[in-house]
Amino acid sequence: MNFSRPAAFLSTLACLTFVTLAPLPALAVDSAAPVTASPNSTHVAWSRNANIYEVNLRQYTQEGTIKAFAKHLPRLKKMGVDIIWLMPIQPIGELNRKGTLGSYYAVRDYTAVNPEFGTLEDVRALVKQAHGMGMHVILDWVANHTAWDNAWVKQHNDWYKKNEKGEIFPVTFQEDPAAEPEYWTDVIALDYEQPGLWQGMTDAMAYWVREAGIDGFRCDVADAVPVPFWNHARAELDKIKPVFMLAEGQKPALHDAAFDMTYAWDLAEVFKKIGAGKADASALRSHYLQPKKIYPATAYQMTFTNNHDFNSWNGHDAELYGPAYKVMAVLAATLPGMPLIYGGQEAALAKRLEFFEKDAIQWNGYPLAGFYTDLLKLKKNNPALANGQYGSPLKILDAGNADVFAFSRSKGKNVVSVITNLSGREQSYRLPGAAKQQSLPSWGWKIITR
């Protein structure tokens, strides 16, 4: 599959087979990941069968503004998008800035709009327009660190972490102790042992809910911020209106009271390994049969093939998955969790977008819009594919072929079965109770609903 030539995608449904059948024979179940209860057992109604779409404002249009992005809302509504996730819209720090334009995640002022993007009135208008179309908007929130020239540095110097000399220092990030640390030289870390910071940060978040009508937040590096703070912030925000919270993290405790959804990072890593030829269908089976973490039964997990971090630092879809890209997108849309589309994927985005410079997406007539429209419609039309406790857990099926990953999800009378060939060769398979073998082309799939 040649991702550099958009014309190659015009027949977006070439390998996407939907079949509606009479009731299937009994399905064999290998196993299902164990689940536990959670006190955070309900989610806002509009999230229960929703998908999410990430917007990189700087790169989304040539103008790079909120108003210019708003013109895309009717197209996204037609595609079936439910939740719009805006990357940070606040002013970006100038001191120790990276590149020409800096990182969205080096916030200079929590309660202002970056003038490069527009005004508060533009944000309000965007949210109002989205609400009028039945969509919701969440804002990326950076609670772990700020820019060096954030006003809090002078106003609340005690809110920042200090070294042995009592000096504020750049963020040093090391998620994996065996890996080399990352030095985020454009930002400085906040100290959540300071009680004043808790109220200051919560007030800043509440500002956007009250003043712009924002429906919730995607919280950057949420694992690095104490869970009790998030619990506090969520309780305060819900007093204004019920919100939706997405954590860029994977601690199960984040779901106890603060967050509706965390990242399915481990699943994304399996996708990448399969796309790179470093793993096969057995890795996906192991992911579900031997999970690294156990999440509450009510937890949403965000499933994805790409996002702003993957795209800029790891690769665009062609680099990560090659001809396996579409089948990975099918899995992300049908496995338990809420599927994410990163803005530009519907354009068969074939480049790594610059992170600190202007590098606008080339839309090329949206060649994959039909593909994503069908996947989002599939999720919407099948209760078994709903999120968290509103949908169905996974039942892995024995397809009689180690290169074929097959599963079903059922809710009431609704059953969705997905059969995928996770290899570069044609494969035969036979589901339990089936009379004969069937075949799938390389990286092909079949979806059966009833």
C-alpha positions as CSV (number, residue, x, y, z in Angstrom):
1,M,0.0,0.0,0.0
2,N,1.6,3.2,-1.1
3,F,0.8,6.0,1.4
4,S,2.6,8.6,-0.7
5,R,0.0,8.4,-3.4
6,P,-3.4,9.4,-2.2
7,A,-5.1,7.9,-5.3
8,A,-4.2,4.5,-4.0
9,F,-6.9,5.0,-1.3
10,L,-9.9,6.0,-3.4
11,S,-11.3,2.5,-3.1
12,T,-11.3,2.7,0.7
13,L,-13.5,-0.3,1.2
14,A,-11.5,-2.8,-0.9
15,C,-10.7,-5.0,2.1
16,L,-13.5,-3.9,4.4
17,T,-16.1,-6.6,4.3
18,F,-19.3,-6.2,6.4
19,V,-21.6,-9.2,6.5
20,T,-24.9,-9.4,8.3
21,L,-25.9,-13.0,9.1
22,A,-28.5,-15.0,10.9
23,P,-27.5,-16.1,14.4
24,L,-24.0,-17.7,14.4
25,P,-23.1,-21.0,16.0
26,A,-21.7,-21.0,19.5
27,L,-18.4,-19.2,19.6
28,A,-15.3,-20.6,21.3
29,V,-13.8,-18.4,23.9
30,D,-10.1,-18.5,24.7
31,S,-10.3,-16.1,27.6
32,A,-11.2,-12.6,28.6
33,A,-9.2,-10.2,30.7
34,P,-10.4,-10.1,34.3
35,V,-12.1,-6.9,35.4
36,T,-12.8,-5.2,38.7
37,A,-15.4,-2.8,40.0
38,S,-14.8,0.9,40.3
39,P,-16.5,3.6,42.3
40,N,-16.4,5.9,39.2
41,S,-19.0,3.8,37.6
42,T,-20.9,6.2,35.4
43,H,-19.9,8.4,32.4
44,V,-21.6,11.3,30.7
45,A,-24.2,9.9,28.4
46,W,-22.7,11.4,25.3
47,S,-19.5,9.5,25.8
48,R,-20.9,6.0,26.0
49,N,-20.8,5.1,22.4
50,A,-18.5,7.9,21.2
51,N,-15.3,8.2,19.3
52,I,-12.6,11.0,19.6
53,Y,-10.8,13.1,17.1
54,E,-7.5,15.0,17.9
55,V,-6.9,18.5,16.4
56,N,-3.5,19.9,15.9
57,L,-4.5,23.5,15.4
58,R,-1.2,24.8,14.2
59,Q,-1.0,22.3,11.4
60,Y,-4.6,21.7,10.7
61,T,-5.0,24.5,8.2
62,Q,-2.8,27.0,6.4
63,E,-4.1,29.7,8.7
64,G,-3.6,27.6,11.8
65,T,-6.5,29.3,13.6
66,I,-9.6,28.3,15.5
67,K,-11.8,30.0,13.0
68,A,-10.2,28.1,10.1
69,F,-10.6,24.8,11.9
70,A,-14.3,25.5,12.6
71,K,-15.0,25.3,8.9
72,H,-14.1,21.6,9.1
73,L,-16.8,20.8,11.7
74,P,-19.5,20.0,9.1
75,R,-17.1,17.6,7.4
76,L,-16.2,15.9,10.7
77,K,-19.8,15.6,11.7
78,K,-20.6,13.9,8.4
79,M,-17.7,11.5,9.1
80,G,-19.3,10.6,12.4
81,V,-16.9,12.3,14.8
82,D,-18.3,12.8,18.4
83,I,-15.6,14.3,20.6
84,I,-13.2,17.0,19.4
85,W,-9.9,17.1,21.4
86,L,-8.1,20.4,20.9
87,M,-4.4,20.4,21.6
88,P,-3.4,23.2,24.0
89,I,-4.7,26.6,22.8
90,Q,-2.9,28.8,25.5
91,P,0.0,31.2,24.8
92,I,3.4,29.4,24.4
93,G,6.4,30.4,26.5
94,E,9.1,32.4,24.8
95,L,12.0,31.8,27.3
96,N,13.9,28.7,26.3
97,R,11.4,28.1,23.6
98,K,12.1,25.1,21.3
99,G,12.1,25.9,17.6
100,T,10.5,29.0,16.1
101,L,7.0,28.5,17.4
102,G,7.6,26.4,20.5
103,S,5.6,23.6,22.0
104,Y,1.9,23.7,22.8
105,Y,2.8,22.0,26.0
106,A,5.0,25.0,27.3
107,V,2.0,27.0,28.6
108,R,2.7,30.6,29.5
109,D,-0.8,31.6,30.7
110,Y,-3.4,29.0,31.6
111,T,-6.4,31.3,31.2
112,A,-5.6,33.0,27.9
113,V,-5.7,32.1,24.2
114,N,-2.6,32.0,22.0
115,P,-3.2,35.0,19.7
116,E,-1.7,33.0,16.8
117,F,-4.8,30.8,17.1
118,G,-7.5,33.4,17.8
119,T,-9.5,34.8,20.8
120,L,-11.7,33.6,23.6
121,E,-14.7,34.5,21.5
122,D,-13.4,32.2,18.8
123,V,-13.2,29.4,21.3
124,R,-16.7,30.1,22.5
125,A,-18.0,30.2,19.0
126,L,-16.3,26.9,18.1
127,V,-17.8,25.1,21.2
128,K,-21.2,26.5,20.5
129,Q,-21.0,25.4,16.8
130,A,-19.9,21.9,17.9
131,H,-22.6,21.6,20.5
132,G,-25.2,22.6,17.9
133,M,-24.0,19.7,15.8
134,G,-24.2,17.2,18.6
135,M,-20.5,17.1,19.1
136,H,-18.5,17.9,22.3
137,V,-15.1,19.6,22.8
138,I,-12.4,18.8,25.3
139,L,-9.2,20.8,25.9
140,D,-5.7,19.5,26.3
141,W,-4.4,20.4,29.8
142,V,-0.8,20.6,31.0
143,A,-0.8,20.2,34.8
144,N,2.6,18.7,35.3
145,H,4.7,21.7,34.1
146,T,4.7,25.2,32.7
147,A,6.8,27.5,30.5
148,W,9.7,29.2,32.2
149,D,8.0,32.6,31.8
150,N,4.6,31.6,33.1
151,A,3.3,34.3,35.5
152,W,3.2,31.7,38.3
153,V,7.0,31.7,38.4
154,K,7.0,35.1,40.0
155,Q,3.6,35.0,41.7
156,H,3.9,31.6,43.2
157,N,7.5,30.5,43.1
158,D,6.9,28.0,45.8
159,W,4.6,26.0,43.4
160,Y,7.7,24.8,41.5
161,K,10.1,21.9,42.1
162,K,13.6,23.0,43.1
163,N,17.1,21.3,43.0
164,E,19.5,21.0,45.9
165,K,20.5,24.6,45.4
166,G,16.9,25.8,45.6
167,E,16.8,26.6,41.9
168,I,14.0,25.8,39.5
169,F,15.3,23.4,36.9
170,P,14.1,21.9,33.5
171,V,11.8,18.9,33.6
172,T,13.7,15.6,33.5
173,F,11.4,12.8,32.3
174,Q,12.3,9.1,32.6
175,E,9.3,6.8,32.4
176,D,11.5,3.8,31.8
177,P,14.3,3.5,34.4
178,A,16.4,1.5,31.9
179,A,16.1,4.2,29.2
180,E,18.0,7.5,28.9
181,P,16.2,10.4,30.5
182,E,14.6,13.0,28.4
183,Y,15.4,16.7,29.2
184,W,12.5,19.0,28.5
185,T,14.5,22.2,28.5
186,D,11.6,24.4,27.6
187,V,9.4,23.6,30.7
188,I,9.7,23.4,34.5
189,A,7.9,21.1,36.8
190,L,5.2,22.0,39.3
191,D,5.3,20.7,42.9
192,Y,2.0,19.2,44.1
193,E,3.2,19.0,47.6
194,Q,2.2,22.7,47.7
195,P,-1.5,22.9,48.6
196,G,-2.0,26.3,47.0
197,L,-1.1,24.8,43.6
198,W,-4.1,22.4,43.9
199,Q,-6.6,25.3,44.0
200,G,-4.8,27.4,41.5
201,M,-4.7,24.6,38.9
202,T,-8.3,23.6,39.6
203,D,-9.5,27.2,39.2
204,A,-7.6,27.5,35.9
205,M,-9.4,24.4,34.6
206,A,-12.7,25.6,35.8
207,Y,-12.3,28.9,33.9
208,W,-12.5,27.1,30.6
209,V,-15.6,25.1,31.6
210,R,-17.4,28.3,32.8
211,E,-16.1,30.8,30.3
212,A,-15.9,28.7,27.1
213,G,-18.3,25.8,27.7
214,I,-15.5,23.2,27.3
215,D,-16.8,19.7,28.0
216,G,-13.8,18.2,29.7
217,F,-10.0,17.8,29.4
218,R,-7.3,15.5,28.0
219,C,-4.7,15.7,30.7
220,D,-1.0,15.6,29.6
221,V,1.4,13.2,31.3
222,A,-1.3,12.5,33.9
223,D,0.7,9.7,35.5
224,A,3.3,12.3,36.7
225,V,0.7,14.3,38.7
226,P,-0.6,12.8,42.0
227,V,-3.9,11.0,41.6
228,P,-5.4,12.7,44.7
229,F,-5.1,16.0,42.9
230,W,-7.0,14.7,39.9
231,N,-9.7,13.4,42.2
232,H,-10.0,16.8,43.7
233,A,-10.1,18.6,40.4
234,R,-12.7,16.2,38.9
235,A,-15.0,16.7,41.9
236,E,-14.7,20.5,41.6
237,L,-15.3,20.5,37.8
238,D,-18.4,18.3,38.1
239,K,-19.9,20.9,40.4
240,I,-20.0,23.2,37.3
241,K,-21.3,20.6,34.9
242,P,-20.6,16.9,34.3
243,V,-17.3,16.7,32.4
244,F,-15.4,14.0,30.5
245,M,-11.8,13.4,31.5
246,L,-9.1,11.6,29.4
247,A,-5.7,10.9,31.0
248,E,-2.5,10.6,29.0
249,G,-1.5,7.8,31.4
250,Q,-2.1,4.2,32.2
251,K,-2.3,3.9,36.0
252,P,-5.5,2.0,36.8
253,A,-6.0,4.2,39.9
254,L,-6.6,7.2,37.6
255,H,-10.0,5.6,37.0
256,D,-11.1,5.4,40.6
257,A,-12.6,8.9,40.8
258,A,-11.0,11.2,38.3
259,F,-10.8,9.9,34.8
260,D,-13.2,8.3,32.3
261,M,-10.5,7.2,29.9
262,T,-6.8,6.4,29.8
263,Y,-4.5,5.6,26.9
264,A,-4.3,2.0,25.6
265,W,-0.5,2.4,25.3
266,D,0.3,-1.3,25.6
267,L,-2.2,-2.1,22.8
268,A,-0.7,0.6,20.6
269,E,2.8,-0.8,21.1
270,V,1.5,-4.2,20.0
271,F,0.1,-2.6,16.8
272,K,3.4,-1.0,16.1
273,K,5.4,-4.2,16.6
274,I,3.0,-6.1,14.2
275,G,3.3,-3.3,11.7
276,A,7.1,-3.4,11.9
277,G,7.2,-7.2,11.4
278,K,8.5,-7.7,15.0
279,A,5.4,-9.5,16.2
280,D,2.4,-11.4,14.9
281,A,-1.2,-12.3,15.9
282,S,0.1,-14.2,19.0
283,A,1.2,-10.9,20.5
284,L,-2.3,-9.5,20.3
285,R,-3.7,-12.7,21.9
286,S,-1.2,-12.5,24.7
287,H,-2.1,-8.8,25.2
288,Y,-5.6,-9.8,26.2
289,L,-5.0,-13.2,27.8
290,Q,-2.1,-12.0,29.9
291,P,-2.7,-8.2,30.5
292,K,0.0,-6.2,32.1
293,K,-2.5,-4.1,34.0
294,I,-6.0,-4.8,35.3
295,Y,-8.5,-1.9,34.8
296,P,-11.9,-1.4,36.3
297,A,-14.8,-2.9,34.3
298,T,-16.1,0.6,33.9
299,A,-12.9,2.1,32.5
300,Y,-12.7,3.4,29.0
301,Q,-9.4,2.9,27.1
302,M,-8.5,5.0,24.2
303,T,-7.5,2.8,21.2
304,F,-5.4,4.4,18.4
305,T,-3.0,3.8,15.6
306,N,-1.5,7.3,15.7
307,N,-1.6,10.6,17.6
308,H,0.5,13.8,17.8
309,D,3.3,12.1,19.7
310,F,3.5,9.0,17.5
311,N,3.3,11.0,14.3
312,S,6.0,13.6,15.2
313,W,8.5,11.3,17.0
314,N,7.8,7.7,15.8
315,G,6.4,7.9,12.3
316,H,3.4,8.5,10.1
317,D,1.1,5.6,9.3
318,A,3.0,4.3,6.3
319,E,6.2,4.2,8.4
320,L,4.6,2.5,11.4
321,Y,2.4,0.0,9.6
322,G,3.0,-0.1,5.9
323,P,0.3,-2.3,4.3
324,A,-1.0,-3.3,7.7
325,Y,-2.3,0.2,8.4
326,K,-6.0,-0.4,7.6
327,V,-6.4,-3.6,9.5
328,M,-4.9,-1.9,12.5
329,A,-7.4,0.9,12.2
330,V,-10.2,-1.7,12.0
331,L,-8.9,-3.3,15.3
332,A,-8.7,0.1,17.0
333,A,-12.3,0.7,16.0
334,T,-13.7,-2.6,17.1
335,L,-11.7,-3.8,20.1
336,P,-12.9,-2.7,23.6
337,G,-12.2,1.0,24.0
338,M,-12.9,4.4,22.4
339,P,-11.2,4.8,19.0
340,L,-9.1,7.9,18.2
341,I,-8.6,9.5,14.8
342,Y,-5.6,11.9,14.7
343,G,-6.5,14.8,12.4
344,G,-5.0,14.1,9.0
345,Q,-5.3,10.4,9.1
346,E,-8.4,10.7,6.9
347,A,-6.1,12.4,4.4
348,A,-3.7,9.4,4.4
349,L,-1.2,11.7,6.1
350,A,2.2,10.6,4.8
351,K,4.6,12.8,6.8
352,R,5.8,13.5,10.3
353,L,4.4,16.9,11.2
354,E,6.9,19.3,12.7
355,F,6.3,19.9,16.4
356,F,7.9,23.3,16.8
357,E,7.3,24.8,13.4
358,K,4.5,25.5,10.9
359,D,3.9,22.4,8.8
360,A,0.4,22.3,7.5
361,I,-1.5,19.1,6.7
362,Q,-2.0,18.5,3.0
363,W,-5.6,17.2,2.8
364,N,-5.6,15.7,-0.7
365,G,-9.3,15.4,-1.0
366,Y,-9.7,13.3,2.2
367,P,-9.2,9.9,0.5
368,L,-9.7,7.9,3.7
369,A,-12.8,9.8,4.9
370,G,-15.1,7.0,3.6
371,F,-13.1,4.3,5.3
372,Y,-13.3,6.1,8.7
373,T,-16.9,7.0,8.2
374,D,-17.8,3.3,7.8
375,L,-15.8,2.3,10.9
376,L,-17.4,5.0,13.1
377,K,-20.8,4.1,11.8
378,L,-20.2,0.4,12.6
379,K,-19.4,1.4,16.2
380,K,-22.4,3.6,16.5
381,N,-24.8,1.1,15.1
382,N,-23.7,-1.9,17.2
383,P,-24.4,-1.7,21.0
384,A,-21.8,-4.4,21.6
385,L,-19.1,-2.0,20.5
386,A,-20.0,0.7,23.1
387,N,-17.5,2.0,25.6
388,G,-16.8,0.6,29.1
389,Q,-19.6,-1.2,30.8
390,Y,-22.0,0.0,28.1
391,G,-20.5,-2.4,25.5
392,S,-19.2,-5.9,25.7
393,P,-15.9,-7.5,26.7
394,L,-13.8,-9.4,24.3
395,K,-14.2,-13.1,23.4
396,I,-11.2,-14.4,21.5
397,L,-12.1,-17.0,18.9
398,D,-10.0,-20.0,17.7
399,A,-9.7,-19.5,14.0
400,G,-7.5,-22.5,13.5
401,N,-4.6,-20.4,12.2
402,A,-2.0,-18.7,14.3
403,D,-1.8,-15.7,11.9
404,V,-5.5,-14.9,12.2
405,F,-6.8,-13.0,15.1
406,A,-10.5,-13.3,15.6
407,F,-12.9,-12.2,18.3
408,S,-16.5,-11.4,19.0
409,R,-18.4,-8.9,21.2
410,S,-22.0,-9.4,22.1
411,K,-24.6,-7.2,23.8
412,G,-28.2,-8.6,24.0
413,K,-29.1,-9.8,20.5
414,N,-26.3,-7.8,18.9
415,V,-23.1,-9.8,18.1
416,V,-20.1,-8.4,16.2
417,S,-17.4,-10.8,15.1
418,V,-14.1,-9.6,13.6
419,I,-11.6,-11.8,11.8
420,T,-8.2,-10.3,10.8
421,N,-5.3,-11.6,8.9
422,L,-2.2,-10.1,10.6
423,S,0.3,-11.4,8.1
424,G,1.5,-10.4,4.6
425,R,0.2,-13.6,3.1
426,E,-3.2,-14.9,2.3
427,Q,-4.5,-17.1,5.1
428,S,-7.3,-19.6,5.6
429,Y,-9.3,-19.9,8.7
430,R,-12.4,-21.6,10.1
431,L,-14.4,-20.3,13.0
432,P,-15.9,-22.7,15.6
433,G,-19.0,-24.4,14.2
434,A,-18.3,-23.3,10.6
435,A,-18.8,-25.9,7.9
436,K,-15.8,-25.0,5.8
437,Q,-12.6,-22.9,5.7
438,Q,-12.6,-19.4,4.4
439,S,-9.7,-17.2,3.4
440,L,-8.5,-13.6,3.9
441,P,-6.1,-11.7,1.7
442,S,-2.8,-10.4,3.3
443,W,-3.7,-7.8,6.0
444,G,-7.3,-8.4,5.2
445,W,-10.4,-8.6,7.5
446,K,-14.0,-9.5,7.7
447,I,-16.6,-8.1,10.1
448,I,-19.8,-10.1,10.7
449,T,-22.8,-8.4,12.5
450,R,-26.1,-9.7,13.7
